[in-house]
Amino acid sequence: MAASAHAARRRPAARKARPAARRGPSRIKWDRLGRVALTLVLAAILYSYLHPTISFFQTYTGNSAAKAKRHQLLQENRALHERIKSSKNQLVIEREARGQGMVAEGETPTVARGLGG
């Protein structure tokens, strides 16, 4: 009986106090914060694509210029081959070769310097 009387006097455990519900609107505007964060992430992604895009356009324009130069050189090469084929005279071929700085077999090449005024 003493044990049951002792249990009857026991107080219930203290309950933890819950925080009171907030009265009024939140001070943080989550929709605005979400939009700002999304904008910053999008800007970072676009910035990461910036250098490869610039590099692509530089390569593209350089490739176009190289193709144009190649086309010009091919035309010049064809024209020179046609001149050689059309010229049957050995003297004309020899004069053209010397004009390009070529030397005939058995000749000794020489360079004259200081002839210009």
C-alpha positions as CSV (number, residue, x, y, z in Angstrom):
1,M,0.0,0.0,0.0
2,A,2.8,2.3,0.6
3,A,4.0,1.8,-2.9
4,S,0.7,2.6,-4.5
5,A,0.3,5.8,-2.4
6,H,3.8,6.8,-3.5
7,A,2.9,6.4,-7.2
8,A,-0.3,8.4,-6.8
9,R,1.7,11.4,-5.6
10,R,4.0,11.3,-8.6
11,R,3.7,14.3,-10.9
12,P,3.5,13.9,-14.6
13,A,6.7,14.7,-16.6
14,A,7.1,18.3,-17.6
15,R,6.1,18.9,-21.2
16,K,8.3,20.9,-23.5
17,A,6.9,24.2,-24.4
18,R,6.2,24.5,-28.1
19,P,7.1,27.8,-29.8
20,A,4.1,30.0,-30.5
21,A,2.8,30.1,-34.0
22,R,4.0,33.1,-35.9
23,R,1.6,35.9,-36.1
24,G,1.7,37.8,-39.4
25,P,3.5,37.2,-42.7
26,S,7.0,35.8,-42.9
27,R,9.8,38.3,-43.1
28,I,11.6,36.2,-45.9
29,K,10.0,36.4,-49.3
30,W,10.7,32.9,-50.5
31,D,9.4,33.4,-54.1
32,R,11.8,36.4,-54.6
33,L,14.7,34.5,-53.0
34,G,14.0,31.5,-55.3
35,R,13.9,33.7,-58.4
36,V,17.2,35.4,-57.5
37,A,18.9,32.1,-56.8
38,L,17.6,30.7,-60.1
39,T,18.8,33.8,-62.0
40,L,22.3,33.4,-60.4
41,V,22.5,29.8,-61.4
42,L,21.4,30.5,-64.9
43,A,24.0,33.3,-65.2
44,A,26.7,30.9,-64.0
45,I,25.7,28.3,-66.6
46,L,25.7,30.9,-69.4
47,Y,29.1,32.2,-68.3
48,S,30.5,28.6,-68.4
49,Y,29.3,28.4,-72.1
50,L,30.9,31.8,-73.0
51,H,34.5,30.7,-73.6
52,P,33.7,27.6,-75.7
53,T,31.3,29.7,-77.8
54,I,33.9,32.4,-78.5
55,S,36.5,29.7,-79.3
56,F,34.0,28.0,-81.7
57,F,33.4,31.3,-83.6
58,Q,37.2,32.1,-83.8
59,T,37.9,28.6,-85.2
60,Y,35.0,28.9,-87.7
61,T,36.2,32.3,-89.0
62,G,39.8,31.1,-89.1
63,N,38.7,27.9,-91.0
64,S,36.7,30.0,-93.5
65,A,39.8,32.3,-94.1
66,A,42.0,29.2,-94.6
67,K,39.6,27.7,-97.1
68,A,39.5,30.9,-99.1
69,K,43.3,31.1,-99.1
70,R,43.5,27.4,-100.2
71,H,41.0,28.0,-103.0
72,Q,43.1,31.0,-104.2
73,L,46.3,29.0,-104.1
74,L,44.7,26.1,-106.0
75,Q,43.6,28.5,-108.7
76,E,47.1,30.0,-108.9
77,N,48.6,26.5,-109.1
78,R,46.2,25.5,-111.9
79,A,47.1,28.6,-113.8
80,L,50.8,28.0,-113.5
81,H,50.4,24.4,-114.6
82,E,48.4,25.6,-117.6
83,R,51.2,28.0,-118.5
84,I,53.8,25.3,-118.3
85,K,51.7,22.9,-120.4
86,S,50.9,25.6,-123.0
87,S,54.5,26.6,-123.4
88,K,56.2,24.1,-125.7
89,N,59.3,26.3,-126.2
90,Q,62.2,25.2,-123.9
91,L,63.5,28.8,-123.8
92,V,60.3,30.1,-122.2
93,I,60.3,27.4,-119.6
94,E,63.9,28.1,-118.7
95,R,63.3,31.8,-118.4
96,E,60.3,31.3,-116.1
97,A,62.3,28.9,-114.0
98,R,65.1,31.4,-113.6
99,G,62.6,34.1,-112.8
100,Q,61.5,31.9,-109.8
101,G,65.2,31.5,-108.7
102,M,65.9,28.0,-110.1
103,V,69.3,27.0,-111.4
104,A,70.1,24.6,-114.2
105,E,72.0,21.4,-113.7
106,G,75.8,21.9,-113.5
107,E,75.5,25.7,-112.7
108,T,76.8,27.2,-109.5
109,P,74.2,29.4,-107.8
110,T,75.5,32.8,-106.7
111,V,73.9,35.6,-104.7
112,A,74.7,39.2,-105.5
113,R,74.1,41.6,-102.5
114,G,74.2,45.3,-102.3
115,L,73.1,45.9,-105.9
116,G,69.9,47.9,-104.8
117,G,70.3,51.6,-104.5
